[in-house]
Amino acid sequence: MKLCVIHINSEKGSELYTQMIDGVFDKIKNPDTEIVHRYARLRRAADTTYAYPYFINSLDVAHRFAEASEDGFDGSMVACSGDPGVVQARSLSQIPVVGPMAASMHWACEYGLKFGIVTTADRPWFEAVNTIVTANGLWGRCSGIRSIEIPSKQAFTQGFVEPALVAAEIERQSRKLVEEGANAVVIASAGLSCIAAVAGLTQISDMGAPIFDVLSIGLKTLEMRVELTRKAGFPATSRVGMGEYFEPADTARVKSQFNPLF
């Protein structure tokens, strides 16, 4: 199968990060899975911790999803724990579209009564994660959210060179969440997820509590969705409600009304 992974910022400057993600995916993907990376236009990934650029960028991501559907991919996912553009893209796509955060939270529910969340040190993103849990109707299963105590500027520079340093802090916060009632932990950051996966952090070993990186769970969920569509005949998404298909002619009509935004 051919899958499209859509990134929330531009390709330039993301080369090392993309290579790291490929290394993570190569270990877990099916032998016949081909992964192609595509990118949004936003130049600074750090901007996505703020509400306005995140909102604008989500539109660009949704269009990359639509292009992936038109270009013959079997499925697509966004490499961001905010799941930007996913709901909107499902109404434009004929292929399965996966948001890794939603997939990971629901997956964590299979491992115990409660899951906790570890995320970045950024207050705006911490609050955004709260809204994502609420939007997915999972506050009853979420024991709490904790931020790492390493500033993002350090975590996403030094962390890519010395992943064990940041992974140790992720594990420390995960341990606190388990002590406070979580049975499993979800990492609400694609960057931190990549660092954890590279460092081999998959659980609190002495507790037996899993720590899920959203990129890995997102990819395996996408592979499963594609296989269920191919082999079992399930639709790519529900066409009832928000997933109702928005025809290409209507998409073009609406886009023309918002030029030069597009």
Buried (B, 14 or more C-beta within 10 A) or exposed (E): BBBBBBBBBBEEEBEEBBEBBEEBBEEBBBEEBEBEBBBBEBEEBBBBBEEEBBEBBBBBBBBBBBBBBEEEBBBBBBBBBBBBBBBBBBBBBEBBBBBBBBBBBBBBBEBBEBBBBBBBBBEEBBEBBBEBBEEBEBEEBBBEBBBBEBEBEEBBEEBBEEBEBBBBBBBBBBBBBBEEBBBBBBBBBBBBBBBBBBBEBEBBEEEEBBBBBBBBBBBBBBBBBBBBBEEEEEEBBEEEEEBEBBEEEEBEEEEEEEEEEE
